[in-house]
Amino acid sequence: MTSNVKITLFGGFGIYKDDEPILENLANTRKTKLFLCYLLLNKDKPISHKELFELLWSGEDYANPGTALRTLLYRYRAMIESTGIQALDNSILSRRGAYQWNPDLDVSIDIYDFEEMSEKAISRIGNDEKKAEMLRQAMQMYTGNLLPDSNAEHWVVPKAVAFRDMYIRVALEYIQILKEKNDYSAIINVCNEVQEYIPVSLEIENEMNIAMQKGLESEAMRDEYNMFRSAAKDMDRMIGGVREEMETDSSENTAFVCEYDMFREVYRLQRRLLMRTGETMFLTMATLRSKNIDKHEPLKNERAMSALLECCKHELRMGDSVCRYSDDQYAIMFPVDSYENAVKVMERVRMSFYRKSNLNEYMLVYKICPLKNSKE
């Protein structure tokens, strides 16, 4: 019996039963989703615990990586059990020191359905109606870039490029069949369809130009297309300039240091993001106390606060935020997955301060609390 469960990775991650979304909470648990997606993209081989841990917790300290991975697997299986979807039972296999997506599972996965149909269509001899139908079906299976909300992940990029290139190749094969029929109007429609997903493709743009130059479309349509293409190029230049301007930051390899008003806005934004990413953010108040309570030295206190700020900038990670809250306090915000690891982060900052500042008369104390999301 064929399964009625489908997993989509094109245009965004989703799991569906009878075309209705299921396990929707999985998309909100970032690490569990990435864990599953990585196994899906590499379903023909077991992935070692070490590789998965480095993928999901790069730069974080963990005493027992295996436990962290087992927790993700437990969460995933608990979600499946709560839905009663038997088709997903045993979908992740536990190998010795590795996990693997079950390649024998009777579940439709859009990227592999697309890949199979594309290869069959391209390899079919001749340019008959059957080949055209298969090419058209393959094009319809490509519903957007691979995992667009995870396109910054280094392991997503090469897979996304490979599927994009295959989609363009399928489109070009289909265009060749339409050329034999002199159906230039259909070619223009195909090119427009491709450009919705892939705005910049020299091959597709060339086919569009050829079709339009055949004169089968009206002058008004050619003018409209040329105006659209000119506007698109202007937008490409504009967004490139904006991105370059925003990315010019000599301090981007250290924690983000800002004024309190900006820190407060970042805090509010992070609360909103927590609902989507499933991550846990922690807010910390770090306070410097002088052991010599009878002696107040403003200049020396300021030197100590500057030294602490440098330690925060370089011991924390990109994306962590720091602001001066008072004469002797910094507010710090960063994501980790547990209170214990938040303590480890702050202990790293504290030991760095003691080691580098040579200000032995100061004591660094801190208080940590988790951020609530915007609904809490």
C-alpha positions as CSV (number, residue, x, y, z in Angstrom):
1,M,0.0,0.0,0.0
2,T,1.4,3.3,-1.1
3,S,2.0,5.8,1.8
4,N,0.0,9.1,1.7
5,V,2.7,10.9,3.7
6,K,4.9,13.4,1.9
7,I,7.9,15.4,3.0
8,T,8.7,18.7,1.3
9,L,12.1,20.4,1.3
10,F,11.6,22.7,-1.8
11,G,10.2,26.1,-0.8
12,G,10.4,25.2,2.9
13,F,10.3,22.2,5.2
14,G,6.9,20.5,5.7
15,I,5.4,17.1,6.4
16,Y,1.9,16.3,5.0
17,K,-0.6,13.5,5.3
18,D,-3.4,13.4,2.7
19,D,-2.1,16.9,1.7
20,E,-2.8,18.2,5.2
21,P,0.2,19.5,7.3
22,I,1.2,17.4,10.3
23,L,4.0,17.8,12.9
24,E,3.9,21.5,12.4
25,N,5.7,22.1,15.7
26,L,8.7,20.4,14.2
27,A,9.4,23.4,12.0
28,N,9.6,25.6,15.2
29,T,12.3,23.5,16.8
30,R,15.4,24.6,14.9
31,K,17.9,21.9,15.9
32,T,15.4,19.0,15.6
33,K,14.5,20.3,12.2
34,L,18.1,20.7,11.0
35,F,18.9,17.2,12.4
36,L,16.1,15.7,10.4
37,C,16.8,17.7,7.2
38,Y,20.5,16.7,7.2
39,L,19.5,13.0,7.5
40,L,17.0,13.5,4.6
41,L,19.5,15.2,2.3
42,N,22.0,12.3,3.0
43,K,19.5,9.5,3.3
44,D,21.6,6.9,1.5
45,K,24.3,6.8,4.2
46,P,24.6,6.7,8.0
47,I,25.8,10.0,9.6
48,S,28.2,9.7,12.5
49,H,27.3,11.2,15.9
50,K,30.4,13.4,15.6
51,E,29.4,14.8,12.3
52,L,25.9,15.6,13.5
53,F,27.1,17.2,16.7
54,E,29.6,19.4,14.9
55,L,26.8,20.4,12.5
56,L,24.3,21.3,15.2
57,W,26.4,22.6,18.1
58,S,29.5,24.0,16.4
59,G,31.5,26.1,18.9
60,E,29.5,24.9,21.9
61,D,30.9,22.9,24.8
62,Y,29.1,19.6,25.7
63,A,30.3,17.0,28.1
64,N,28.2,14.3,26.4
65,P,27.3,14.9,22.7
66,G,25.6,11.6,22.4
67,T,23.0,12.6,25.0
68,A,22.3,15.8,23.2
69,L,21.6,13.9,19.9
70,R,19.5,11.3,21.7
71,T,17.4,14.1,23.1
72,L,16.7,15.4,19.6
73,L,15.8,11.9,18.4
74,Y,13.5,11.4,21.4
75,R,11.7,14.7,20.7
76,Y,11.2,13.8,17.1
77,R,9.8,10.3,17.9
78,A,7.6,11.7,20.6
79,M,6.1,14.1,18.1
80,I,5.4,11.2,15.7
81,E,3.9,9.1,18.5
82,S,1.5,11.9,19.4
83,T,0.1,12.1,15.9
84,G,-0.2,8.3,15.4
85,I,1.3,8.5,11.9
86,Q,2.5,4.9,11.5
87,A,4.2,5.6,8.2
88,L,6.9,7.6,10.0
89,D,7.6,4.9,12.6
90,N,11.2,3.8,12.5
91,S,12.0,6.6,10.1
92,I,15.4,7.3,11.7
93,L,17.6,4.2,12.2
94,S,20.2,4.0,15.0
95,R,23.4,2.6,13.6
96,R,26.5,2.0,15.7
97,G,27.7,5.5,16.5
98,A,25.5,6.9,13.7
99,Y,22.0,7.8,12.6
100,Q,20.4,7.4,9.2
101,W,17.1,8.2,7.5
102,N,15.4,4.9,6.7
103,P,15.9,4.6,2.9
104,D,13.2,1.9,2.7
105,L,10.5,4.0,4.3
106,D,7.4,4.3,2.1
107,V,7.2,8.1,2.2
108,S,7.3,10.6,-0.6
109,I,10.2,13.1,-0.5
110,D,9.8,15.9,-3.0
111,I,13.5,16.4,-3.8
112,Y,13.9,12.7,-4.7
113,D,10.7,12.5,-6.6
114,F,11.9,15.5,-8.6
115,E,15.3,14.0,-9.1
116,E,13.9,10.7,-10.3
117,M,11.4,12.2,-12.7
118,S,14.0,14.6,-14.1
119,E,16.5,11.9,-14.8
120,K,13.9,9.7,-16.5
121,A,12.7,12.6,-18.7
122,I,16.1,13.8,-19.7
123,S,17.4,10.3,-20.6
124,R,14.3,9.4,-22.7
125,I,15.2,9.2,-26.4
126,G,13.4,11.5,-28.8
127,N,11.2,14.5,-28.3
128,D,7.8,12.9,-28.2
129,E,4.7,13.9,-26.2
130,K,5.6,11.5,-23.4
131,K,9.0,13.1,-22.9
132,A,7.4,16.6,-22.9
133,E,4.8,15.4,-20.3
134,M,7.5,14.0,-18.1
135,L,9.6,17.2,-18.3
136,R,6.5,19.2,-17.5
137,Q,5.8,17.0,-14.4
138,A,9.4,17.4,-13.2
139,M,9.2,21.2,-13.5
140,Q,6.0,21.2,-11.5
141,M,7.7,19.3,-8.7
142,Y,10.2,22.1,-8.2
143,T,8.2,24.4,-5.9
144,G,11.0,26.7,-4.7
145,N,14.6,26.8,-3.6
146,L,15.8,24.0,-1.2
147,L,15.2,24.9,2.5
148,P,15.2,28.7,2.0
149,D,15.0,29.4,5.7
150,S,18.2,27.4,6.2
151,N,20.1,28.6,3.1
152,A,22.9,30.0,5.3
153,E,23.9,26.5,6.4
154,H,27.0,25.4,4.5
155,W,25.6,21.9,3.8
156,V,22.5,23.3,2.2
157,V,24.1,25.5,-0.4
158,P,25.7,22.8,-2.7
159,K,22.5,20.7,-2.6
160,A,20.4,23.7,-3.4
161,V,22.7,24.6,-6.4
162,A,22.6,21.1,-7.7
163,F,18.8,21.0,-7.7
164,R,18.5,24.4,-9.2
165,D,20.8,23.4,-12.0
166,M,18.8,20.3,-12.7
167,Y,15.6,22.4,-12.7
168,I,17.1,24.7,-15.3
169,R,18.3,21.7,-17.4
170,V,14.8,20.2,-17.4
171,A,13.3,23.6,-18.4
172,L,15.8,23.9,-21.3
173,E,15.0,20.4,-22.5
174,Y,11.3,21.2,-22.5
175,I,12.0,24.5,-24.3
176,Q,13.8,22.5,-27.1
177,I,10.6,20.5,-27.6
178,L,8.5,23.7,-27.8
179,K,11.0,25.1,-30.3
180,E,10.3,22.2,-32.7
181,K,6.6,23.2,-32.5
182,N,7.4,26.9,-33.0
183,D,5.4,27.5,-29.8
184,Y,7.2,30.6,-28.8
185,S,4.4,31.9,-26.6
186,A,4.7,28.7,-24.5
187,I,8.5,29.2,-24.3
188,I,8.0,32.7,-22.9
189,N,5.6,31.3,-20.3
190,V,8.1,28.6,-19.3
191,C,10.9,31.2,-19.0
192,N,8.7,33.4,-16.9
193,E,7.9,30.4,-14.7
194,V,11.6,29.6,-14.2
195,Q,12.5,33.2,-13.4
196,E,10.0,33.2,-10.5
197,Y,12.3,30.8,-8.7
198,I,15.6,31.6,-10.4
199,P,15.7,35.3,-11.4
200,V,19.2,35.2,-12.9
201,S,19.9,32.5,-15.5
202,L,21.7,33.4,-18.7
203,E,20.4,30.3,-20.5
204,I,16.8,31.0,-19.6
205,E,17.2,34.7,-20.4
206,N,18.7,33.8,-23.8
207,E,15.8,31.5,-24.6
208,M,13.4,34.3,-23.6
209,N,15.1,36.8,-26.0
210,I,15.1,34.3,-28.9
211,A,11.4,33.6,-28.4
212,M,10.5,37.3,-28.3
213,Q,12.7,38.1,-31.3
214,K,10.7,35.7,-33.4
215,G,8.0,38.3,-33.5
216,L,5.1,36.0,-32.5
217,E,4.3,38.3,-29.5
218,S,3.1,41.8,-29.8
219,E,5.3,44.9,-29.6
220,A,3.6,45.9,-26.4
221,M,4.5,42.6,-24.7
222,R,8.2,42.9,-25.8
223,D,8.2,46.5,-24.4
224,E,6.7,45.3,-21.2
225,Y,9.2,42.5,-20.8
226,N,12.1,44.8,-21.5
227,M,10.8,47.2,-19.0
228,F,10.5,44.4,-16.4
229,R,14.0,43.1,-17.1
230,S,15.4,46.6,-16.8
231,A,13.6,47.1,-13.5
232,A,14.9,43.7,-12.3
233,K,18.5,44.6,-13.1
234,D,18.0,48.0,-11.3
235,M,16.7,46.1,-8.2
236,D,19.6,43.7,-8.3
237,R,22.1,46.6,-8.3
238,M,20.1,48.4,-5.5
239,I,19.9,45.4,-3.2
240,G,23.5,44.6,-3.8
241,G,24.5,48.1,-2.7
242,V,22.2,48.0,0.3
243,R,23.7,44.6,1.4
244,E,27.3,45.8,0.9
245,E,26.5,48.9,2.9
246,M,25.0,46.9,5.8
247,E,27.7,44.2,5.7
248,T,30.5,46.8,6.1
249,D,31.4,46.2,9.8
250,S,34.9,45.8,11.1
251,S,33.6,44.3,14.4
252,E,31.4,41.6,12.8
253,N,33.7,38.8,14.1
254,T,33.0,39.8,17.8
255,A,29.9,40.2,19.9
256,F,27.6,43.0,19.0
257,V,28.2,46.1,21.3
258,C,25.4,48.7,21.4
259,E,23.7,51.4,23.4
260,Y,20.9,50.4,25.8
261,D,18.1,51.7,23.5
262,M,19.4,49.5,20.7
263,F,19.9,46.5,23.1
264,R,16.2,46.9,24.2
265,E,15.1,46.7,20.5
266,V,17.3,43.6,19.9
267,Y,15.7,42.0,23.0
268,R,12.2,42.6,21.6
269,L,13.2,41.2,18.2
270,Q,14.8,38.1,19.8
271,R,11.6,37.4,21.8
272,R,9.7,37.3,18.5
273,L,12.3,35.1,16.8
274,L,12.2,32.6,19.7
275,M,8.8,31.5,18.6
276,R,10.1,30.6,15.1
277,T,13.5,29.2,15.9
278,G,12.8,27.2,19.1
279,E,16.1,28.4,20.5
280,T,16.6,29.5,24.1
281,M,18.1,33.0,24.7
282,F,19.5,34.1,28.0
283,L,19.8,37.5,29.5
284,T,22.7,38.1,31.9
285,M,23.6,41.1,34.1
286,A,27.3,41.2,34.8
287,T,28.5,43.4,37.6
288,L,31.9,44.5,38.7
289,R,32.4,44.9,42.4
290,S,35.5,46.4,44.1
291,K,36.9,44.3,46.9
292,N,38.1,47.5,48.5
293,I,34.7,49.0,49.4
294,D,36.3,52.0,51.2
295,K,38.1,53.3,48.2
296,H,36.3,54.7,45.1
297,E,38.5,55.3,42.0
298,P,36.3,56.3,39.0
299,L,39.1,56.2,36.5
300,K,40.2,52.8,37.6
301,N,36.6,51.5,37.7
302,E,36.2,52.8,34.1
303,R,39.4,51.0,33.1
304,A,38.0,47.8,34.6
305,M,34.7,48.1,32.8
306,S,36.6,48.7,29.5
307,A,38.7,45.5,30.2
308,L,35.5,43.6,30.9
309,L,33.9,44.8,27.6
310,E,36.9,43.6,25.6
311,C,36.6,40.2,27.3
312,C,32.9,40.1,26.4
313,K,33.5,41.0,22.8
314,H,36.1,38.3,22.2
315,E,34.8,35.5,24.5
316,L,31.2,35.7,23.3
317,R,30.2,34.9,19.7
318,M,28.9,36.7,16.7
319,G,25.3,37.5,17.3
320,D,25.6,37.8,21.0
321,S,24.8,41.3,22.2
322,V,26.3,43.5,24.9
323,C,25.4,46.9,26.3
324,R,26.5,49.2,29.2
325,Y,23.6,49.2,31.7
326,S,25.1,51.2,34.5
327,D,28.5,52.5,35.9
328,D,29.4,48.9,36.9
329,Q,27.1,46.7,34.9
330,Y,26.8,45.2,31.4
331,A,23.7,43.5,30.1
332,I,24.5,40.5,27.9
333,M,22.2,38.4,25.6
334,F,23.1,35.2,23.9
335,P,21.6,31.8,22.7
336,V,22.4,28.5,24.2
337,D,20.2,25.5,24.8
338,S,20.4,25.1,28.6
339,Y,21.1,27.1,31.8
340,E,24.1,25.0,32.5
341,N,25.7,26.1,29.2
342,A,24.8,29.7,29.8
343,V,26.8,29.5,33.0
344,K,29.7,28.0,31.1
345,V,29.7,31.0,28.8
346,M,29.8,33.5,31.6
347,E,32.4,31.6,33.4
348,R,34.6,31.8,30.3
349,V,34.1,35.6,30.3
350,R,34.9,35.8,34.0
351,M,38.1,33.8,33.8
352,S,39.2,35.8,30.8
353,F,38.7,39.0,32.8
354,Y,40.7,37.7,35.7
355,R,43.5,36.4,33.5
356,K,43.9,39.5,31.2
357,S,42.9,42.5,33.2
358,N,45.4,42.3,36.1
359,L,42.8,44.1,38.2
360,N,42.8,41.7,41.2
361,E,40.8,44.0,43.4
362,Y,37.7,43.6,41.3
363,M,35.2,40.7,41.5
364,L,32.9,39.8,38.6
365,V,29.4,38.5,39.6
366,Y,26.5,37.8,37.3
367,K,22.9,36.8,37.2
368,I,21.4,34.7,34.4
369,C,17.7,34.3,33.3
370,P,16.1,32.9,30.1
371,L,14.2,35.2,27.8
372,K,10.5,34.6,27.4
373,N,9.0,34.5,23.9
374,S,6.5,37.1,22.9
375,K,3.5,35.0,23.9
376,E,4.7,34.2,27.4
